[in-house]
């Protein structure tokens, strides 16, 4: 049975009802952490032997070696060539749009090194270089996500990362053709049919077969998240992702069926996913509720959607649009939609959101697959301080300092005074010798 929560900001108990829905639960399951830690430590110590043992056990396989789990370039190409024409065309179109967006991002933000030369000849600037090797974790098991391959691999490829190492679990040895085809299109260098905490550990520390990487990106289950948290510092990571979220703001106009389906699009991911509508028009909120009731029974994942609404979903009647945006900024959602007249003019009201979809035709699902911008987005309020995955996640900046003889005479006294103030005498003398 569907439990649909309809709230009104004018009601005295609104905060008591809404607050718990958006509270960030940072609690970590200690048992999962402990098991993931043990797996990571074992793979670090025993390398391929441990990786093979866990892969065969957890994915119900009988691989003779980790080398046998490598997915070759020929196999990825064959998977692409073997796709039905409609799937192949859709994958190519999505990849082209994702690549074009990230190429524009690269050109506008990260295109080249830069330097400035001061009057005395001192040169300062930055050198921008791609990471050497990146690990791409692609979920497998209950579902396959070729879109995750595109979104994680293409910006790394555009950034100039020379080696992309993909890992993907293949329970019972079943390899998804769309995932392998996406890897072919996205420029993956090597791929392995391994997953879980053991795959994260292999990427972080390296084994005889799988090379160590500099950064690991891509979503996974609780064990993958725990392992990424554990190896952070040895390698970089993109983020620790939480349940997906969508926050829709409507001015009370539009098609309530569209709004209901947009809410479903995220609710169907997970029982803990969050789908919220905020609207100042009580009648429209009721119309959306009616659409939800009518459309839900036909959804293949209706039980998950219903659980998501019961756990964390809400339809909120607000005093006005400004209050709706204030609630949205408080939630800092992964995805948000503005469904209103002159929606573009309202964009400035959004301060915190991973991705912003403007207008009635900008369904969130288009962003998931083929609009172009990255769908790897901050969740659980981290949009307050972090950004979508992008080309900038696969490069690093090195400061460049080339001090002239005249510059050393100018900067030396400043450094000397500050260094002596910190009681770092060698620092001071190093500067003084050049004055």
C-alpha positions in Angstrom: 0.0 0.0 0.0 1.3 3.5 -0.9 2.0 5.9 1.9 2.1 9.4 0.5 3.3 12.2 2.7 1.7 15.6 2.0 3.0 18.4 4.1 2.2 22.1 4.4 4.8 24.6 5.6 2.0 26.6 7.3 1.2 23.7 9.7 2.8 23.9 13.1 4.1 20.3 12.9 5.8 20.8 9.5 9.3 21.0 10.8 8.9 17.9 13.0 7.7 16.0 9.9 10.1 17.5 7.3 13.3 17.7 9.3 13.9 14.0 9.8 13.4 13.4 6.0 16.3 15.5 5.1 18.6 14.9 8.1 22.0 13.5 6.9 22.6 10.1 8.4 26.3 9.8 8.6 26.3 6.6 10.6 28.5 3.9 9.2 27.6 0.2 9.5 30.5 -1.0 11.6 30.1 -4.6 10.5 30.4 -3.7 6.8 33.3 -1.5 7.6 35.1 -4.3 9.4 34.5 -6.8 6.7 35.6 -4.4 4.0 38.7 -3.5 5.9 39.6 -7.2 6.2 39.1 -7.7 2.5 41.2 -4.7 1.7 44.0 -5.8 4.0 44.0 -9.3 2.6 44.2 -8.1 -1.0 47.0 -5.7 -0.1 48.9 -8.6 1.5 48.2 -11.5 -0.9 47.4 -9.6 -4.1 46.0 -11.8 -7.0 45.5 -14.8 -4.8 43.1 -13.0 -2.4 41.5 -11.1 -5.3 40.8 -14.4 -7.1 39.5 -16.1 -3.9 37.0 -13.3 -3.2 35.9 -13.0 -6.8 35.2 -16.7 -7.2 33.4 -16.8 -3.8 31.2 -13.6 -4.0 30.5 -13.8 -7.8 30.0 -17.6 -7.9 32.7 -18.1 -10.4 35.5 -20.6 -11.0 38.1 -18.5 -12.7 41.6 -20.1 -12.7 43.4 -16.8 -12.4 43.0 -13.1 -12.3 44.5 -12.9 -15.8 41.5 -15.0 -17.0 39.2 -12.3 -15.7 40.6 -9.6 -18.0 38.1 -8.4 -20.5 40.1 -7.8 -23.7 39.8 -4.9 -26.1 38.7 -7.4 -28.7 35.9 -8.6 -26.5 34.8 -5.0 -25.8 34.8 -4.3 -29.5 32.9 -7.5 -30.2 30.3 -6.5 -27.7 29.8 -3.2 -29.4 29.6 -4.7 -32.8 27.1 -7.2 -31.6 24.6 -4.8 -30.2 21.2 -4.3 -31.8 21.3 -1.3 -34.1 19.0 0.8 -31.8 21.2 0.2 -28.8 24.4 0.8 -30.7 23.1 4.1 -32.1 21.8 5.3 -28.7 25.0 4.5 -27.0 27.0 6.3 -29.7 24.7 9.4 -29.5 25.0 9.5 -25.7 28.7 9.1 -25.8 29.1 11.8 -28.4 27.1 14.3 -26.3 28.9 13.4 -23.1 32.3 13.8 -24.9 31.3 17.1 -26.5 30.2 18.6 -23.1 33.4 17.6 -21.4 35.6 18.8 -24.2 33.9 22.2 -23.8 34.6 22.0 -20.1 38.2 21.2 -20.7 38.7 24.0 -23.2 37.1 26.7 -20.9 38.5 25.7 -17.6 41.6 23.5 -17.9 43.0 24.0 -21.3 46.6 25.0 -20.7 49.4 25.9 -18.3 49.6 29.6 -17.4 52.3 31.9 -16.1 52.6 35.6 -15.2 55.9 37.5 -15.4 56.5 40.3 -12.8 58.4 43.5 -13.4 61.6 42.0 -11.8 61.5 38.9 -14.0 60.0 36.5 -11.5 57.7 34.1 -13.0 54.8 32.4 -11.2 52.0 30.2 -12.6 50.6 26.7 -12.8 51.3 23.6 -14.7 48.2 21.4 -15.4 48.8 17.7 -16.0 46.4 14.7 -16.2 46.6 11.8 -13.7 48.7 8.9 -15.0 46.2 6.1 -14.3 42.5 6.0 -13.1 40.4 3.2 -11.9 36.7 3.1 -12.9 34.4 1.1 -10.8 31.2 0.0 -12.6 28.4 -1.6 -10.6 27.2 -5.0 -11.7 25.0 -7.7 -10.3 21.4 -6.6 -9.9 21.7 -4.1 -12.7 24.1 -3.0 -15.4 25.0 0.6 -15.9 26.6 1.5 -19.3 25.8 5.1 -18.6 28.1 5.0 -15.6 30.9 3.8 -17.9 30.4 6.8 -20.2 30.1 9.3 -17.4 33.2 8.1 -15.5 35.5 7.2 -18.4 34.9 10.0 -21.0 35.9 13.0 -18.8 39.0 11.1 -17.8 39.8 10.4 -21.4 39.1 14.0 -22.4 41.4 15.2 -19.5 44.2 13.2 -21.1 44.5 10.3 -18.6 46.6 7.7 -20.6 45.4 4.6 -18.8 41.8 3.8 -17.7 41.4 0.6 -15.8 37.8 -0.6 -15.4 36.6 -3.2 -12.9 33.0 -4.6 -13.1 31.6 -7.5 -11.1 30.1 -10.3 -13.3 28.1 -12.6 -11.0 27.9 -16.1 -12.4 30.2 -15.0 -15.1 27.6 -13.0 -17.0 29.1 -10.1 -18.8 26.8 -7.3 -19.9 27.3 -6.4 -23.6 26.2 -2.8 -23.2 28.7 -2.2 -20.4 31.5 -3.7 -22.5 30.4 -1.7 -25.6 30.3 1.5 -23.5 33.9 0.8 -22.3 35.0 0.4 -26.0 33.4 3.7 -26.9 34.7 5.5 -23.9 38.4 4.6 -24.4 38.9 2.2 -21.5 42.4 0.8 -21.6 42.0 -2.5 -19.7 39.0 -4.1 -18.0 38.6 -6.8 -15.4 35.6 -8.9 -14.3 36.1 -8.2 -10.6 34.1 -6.1 -8.1 33.4 -5.4 -4.5 35.9 -4.2 -1.8 38.5 -6.6 -3.3 38.4 -4.8 -6.6 38.8 -1.4 -4.9 41.8 -2.8 -3.0 43.4 -4.2 -6.1 43.1 -0.8 -7.8 44.5 1.1 -4.8 47.5 -1.2 -4.1 48.0 -3.1 -7.3 48.5 -6.8 -7.8 50.6 -8.9 -10.1 47.8 -8.5 -12.7 45.9 -5.3 -12.0 48.0 -2.1 -12.0 47.7 0.4 -9.1 45.9 3.6 -10.0 46.1 7.2 -8.8 42.3 7.7 -8.3 39.2 5.5 -8.1 35.9 6.8 -9.4 32.4 5.2 -9.8 29.5 4.1 -7.5 29.1 0.8 -5.8 27.4 -0.9 -2.8 28.1 -0.3 0.9 31.2 -2.6 0.7 32.6 -0.6 -2.2 31.9 2.7 -0.4 33.6 1.4 2.7 36.6 0.2 0.8 36.9 3.6 -1.0 36.8 5.3 2.3 39.5 3.0 3.6 42.0 3.5 0.7 41.5 7.3 0.4 44.9 8.9 0.9 46.7 6.0 -0.9 44.6 7.0 -3.9 42.1 9.8 -4.6 38.4 9.0 -4.8 35.5 10.9 -6.4 33.1 10.8 -3.5 31.2 8.5 -1.1 27.8 8.5 -2.7 24.6 8.2 -0.8 21.0 7.4 -2.0 19.9 9.3 -5.0 17.6 12.4 -4.6 15.3 14.6 -6.7 13.7 17.8 -5.6 11.0 19.3 -8.0 9.8 22.9 -7.7 6.6 23.7 -9.5 4.6 26.9 -9.8 1.4 24.9 -10.1 1.3 24.7 -13.9 2.2 21.9 -16.1 1.3 18.2 -16.4 1.0 16.4 -13.0 1.7 13.1 -14.7 5.1 14.4 -15.8 5.9 15.5 -12.3 4.8 12.1 -10.9 7.0 10.2 -13.3 10.0 12.5 -12.6 9.6 11.6 -8.9 9.4 7.9 -9.8 12.5 8.2 -11.9 14.7 8.5 -8.8 12.5 6.7 -6.3 12.8 3.5 -8.4 16.5 3.4 -7.7 16.4 2.6 -4.0 14.1 2.3 -1.0 16.1 5.1 0.6 16.0 7.4 -2.5 14.4 10.7 -1.9 11.7 12.3 -4.1 10.3 15.7 -3.0 7.9 18.1 -4.7 7.6 21.7 -3.4 4.8 23.8 -4.8 2.7 26.8 -3.6 -0.5 25.5 -5.3 -2.4 23.1 -3.1 -4.6 21.9 -5.9 -1.6 21.0 -8.1 0.0 19.1 -5.3 -3.2 17.1 -4.9 -3.3 16.5 -8.7 0.3 15.1 -8.5 -0.7 12.9 -5.6 -3.6 11.6 -7.8 -1.2 10.9 -10.6 1.1 9.0 -8.4 -1.7 6.8 -7.1 -2.9 6.2 -10.7 0.5 5.6 -12.3 2.3 3.6 -9.7 0.6 0.2 -10.1 1.9 -0.1 -13.7 5.5 0.5 -12.7 7.8 -2.6 -12.7 9.6 -1.3 -9.6 6.5 -0.1 -7.9 7.4 -1.7 -4.5 10.7 0.1 -4.4 9.0 3.4 -5.4 6.4 2.9 -2.7 9.0 2.2 -0.1 11.0 5.3 -1.2 7.9 7.5 -0.8 7.1 6.0 2.6 10.7 6.4 3.9 11.8 9.8 2.6 9.4 11.2 0.1 7.1 14.2 0.5 4.8 16.5 -1.4 5.1 19.9 0.2 2.7 22.8 -0.1 4.7 26.0 0.4 3.6 29.7 1.0 5.3 30.8 -2.2 8.0 29.9 -4.7 10.7 31.6 -2.6 9.9 29.3 0.3 10.1 26.3 -2.1 13.6 27.4 -3.2 14.6 27.9 0.5 13.7 24.3 1.2 15.6 23.1 -1.8 18.7 24.9 -0.8 18.4 23.4 2.7 18.1 19.9 1.2 21.0 20.6 -1.4 19.7 17.8 -3.6 21.5 15.7 -6.1 19.0 16.6 -8.8 16.5 19.4 -8.9 13.9 20.6 -11.4 12.4 24.0 -11.9 9.0 23.6 -13.6 7.6 27.1 -13.9 6.9 29.9 -16.2 10.1 31.8 -17.1 12.0 29.0 -15.3 15.4 30.4 -16.4 14.8 33.6 -14.4 14.5 31.5 -11.2 17.9 29.8 -11.7 19.6 32.4 -9.5 17.5 31.3 -6.5 19.3 27.9 -6.5 22.4 27.9 -4.4 22.9 24.2 -3.7 22.2 21.4 -6.1 24.2 18.8 -8.0 22.3 19.3 -11.3 19.6 21.7 -12.2 17.0 20.9 -14.8 15.1 23.9 -16.2 11.7 23.8 -17.8 9.0 21.3 -18.4 10.9 19.4 -21.1 14.1 18.9 -19.1 13.4 15.6 -17.4 16.0 14.3 -15.0 16.3 11.1 -16.9 17.8 12.9 -19.9 20.6 14.1 -17.7 21.2 10.5 -16.5 21.8 9.3 -20.0 22.4 11.6 -22.8 22.1 15.4 -22.2 25.9 15.7 -21.9 26.7 17.0 -18.4 27.9 14.4 -16.0 25.4 12.4 -14.0 27.9 11.6 -11.2 26.6 14.1 -8.6 27.0 15.0 -4.9 24.3 13.5 -2.6 23.2 13.8 1.0 23.7 17.6 1.1 27.3 17.5 -0.1 26.2 19.7 -3.0 26.8 22.5 -0.4 30.5 22.1 -1.0 31.2 19.7 -3.9 30.6 19.5 -7.6 29.6 17.0 -10.3 32.3 14.8 -11.7 34.2 16.5 -14.5 37.4 16.8 -16.4 38.8 18.8 -13.4 38.6 15.6 -11.3 41.2 13.9 -13.5 43.9 16.6 -13.6 46.1 18.1 -11.0 47.9 21.5 -10.8 51.5 22.1 -9.9 52.6 25.6 -8.9 55.5 27.0 -10.9 57.9 29.5 -9.3 60.9 30.9 -11.2 62.4 33.7 -9.1 64.8 36.1 -10.7 67.9 37.5 -9.0 66.2 40.8 -8.5 63.1 39.0 -7.2 65.2 37.1 -4.6 66.4 40.4 -3.2 62.8 41.6 -2.8 61.2 38.4 -1.5 64.2 37.3 0.6 63.7 39.8 3.5 59.9 39.0 3.6 60.6 35.3 3.9 63.4 35.8 6.4 61.2 37.8 8.8 58.3 35.3 8.6 60.6 32.2 8.9 62.4 33.6 12.0 59.0 34.4 13.4 58.2 30.7 13.1 61.6 29.7 14.5 62.5 28.0 11.2 66.1 29.4 11.0 67.2 27.2 8.0 64.3 28.6 6.0 65.3 32.1 6.8 69.0 31.5 6.0 68.1 29.8 2.7 66.3 33.0 1.7 69.0 35.3 3.1 71.9 33.6 1.2 70.3 34.8 -2.0 69.6 38.4 -1.0 
